[in-house]
Amino acid sequence: MKTHAKAHAAEVVRISNRNNQSPLAVAAPSCETLEYTELRDFLRRLAGLRAIFTPHLHLAITAYSQRIPTFSLYVREKTKRFCDRIGQPERAQDLSVAKPADFKRFIAAAEAATWADQDEETLQRLQGQASSVLAFLNQERTRGRVTYPVGPKFTVTSARFATPVRQLKSIRS
């Protein structure tokens, strides 16, 4: 990955939350860096990407919701399950067993990837399911049947579901 980023720096955008310097940043310092600071600005810049590689589930979900083909050399099984859920299991590879050929296959797939009708149907279905779950939870909360955790990851707003406040803060380059 580092070799590819260095050789194709003009085509690679590294995503960072500024918390730590990644080996990719050291290997390919001339890559453009997209830093997460403000959600609206981040989403606008993210939307301009043709495809994304990430081991991080939340970045994969965010990119997919922005209609960006998503690929993952994952470190946690939940990221693979997301790729399975969106009907793209071939876009996930366990990083611990990945070989250079897997990365080359991902690069070729990303270069050819487009947002297809099937992707749009899947996204709409998942958004509908999420809306239904949130509506149910909000209904139960207003009836006093459900309470939500309050802590560093959640805030509770009046008559609304708890909103994650560090939703994308876990993004690392």
N, C-alpha and C positions, 0 to 999 in steps of 0.2 A: 504494500500500500504506500509506504513512504517513497519507494522508488518511482512508482507511478505518479504520485503527487508532485515530486520534484521534476520529473520529465514533462509533466503536463500542467505546470503551475498556473498557466493562463486560463485553464479550463476547470480548475479545482477551487471550490470555496470551502474553507475550513470553518466549522461552527464552534463557537467557544462561549463559555459563560465567565471567562476571565479568572476562574478560581485556580486553575493550574495550567502549566505549560505542557502540552502534549508532545510525544515523540514526533508526531506529524509536523507540528509547528517548527520544531528544531530541524527536521529533515528538509522541509520545503518552506522556508520563511517567506518566499515571495508569493505564496498563495494568498488570495484575498481572504480576509477573515470576516465572518459575519458574527458579531457579538450580540448576545442576548442582553439587552438593557431595558428596553421598553417593549411591551408585547405588540402593540400596533405596528411599530417600526420593524420589529423582528418578523412579523407575519408578512408584511409587505415585501421585505427583502427575500424571505424564504420562498414566497410565491414565484419568484423569478427563476428558481432552480429547475433544471430539467429532470433530475433524479437525485436521490439522496441515499447515502450509505451511513448507517448508524448502528451502534450496538445498544442504543438507549430506546426503551419502549416509548417514553413520552414524546421524544422527538419523532419517532416513527409514526405515532398516531397523529401528531400535529401535522407532519408533512403529508400524510395520507389525506387528512381532512382538507388540506389545501390543494388536493388533486395532483400531488407529486409522486411519481412511482418511487417506492420505498424498498431498499435492500438492506439486509442486516447480517453482519458478521457478529453474531450475538454472543454474549457472555452469560445471559440468563434465559432460561427456558421460556419465560413469559413473553419475550420478544419473538421467539419462534412461533408461539401460539398465536400471536397477533397476525403474523404472516399467513399462518394456516387459516385463521378466521376470515381474512380478506380474500382468500382463494388464491394466494400466491406463495405456496410452500417452497417453491424453487428459489424464492428470493431471500431465504434465510439459510445461514450456514453457521454451525457451531465454530466459533473462533478457535477453540482449543484443538480442533482437529482439521482446521482449514489448511489447505495447501495453496501454493502460488497459482496453480491451475484454477482453483475455485475463485480466487480473486479476479483472474483474467476472464473467467466466464461471467462474473458479475459485471465487470467493466463493459464487456460486449453486450450483455443484456441491458445495462443501463443506457448505453448509447442508442440502442434500438427501442427502448421503452417509450410507450405513449400511454396516455390516459384513455382507456377503452370504455365502451358502453358497459361492459361487465363490471369494470371498476366503479363507474358511476352508480350502477344499480346496487352494488354492494355497499357503497358509501351511504346511499339513501336509506337502504334497509337498516344499517347500523345506527344511523342518526335517528331513524324512527324508533328503533328499540330503546336507544338511550333516552329519548324524549318520553317514551312511555314509562320507563323506570323512574325517571325524575319526577314526572307528574304523580305517579303513585306514591313515591316517598314524600313529596310535598303535601299530598292529601293526608297521608298518615301523620305527618308532622303537625299539620294544623289541627288534627283531631287529638293530638297529644299522645299518640301511640308510639312515636319514634323520636328518639333523641339523637343528636349528632355530636361527635367528638369535637371538642374545642381545644386547640393546641397550636403548635407552630405551623401545622399544615392546613388548618381550617379556620375559617371565620364563619359565624352564623349571622345572616342578615334577617331582618324581620320577615316572617312568612315566606321565606325562601330557603332552598336547600343550601347546605354548607358549600361554600365556594373555595376550591383549592387556591391558595395564594402563592404557592411555590410551584405551580404547575410545570413551568419550564425551567425552573432554577436548577434542576439536576442535569441539564444539558452540559456535557463536557465535550471538548474537541477530541 
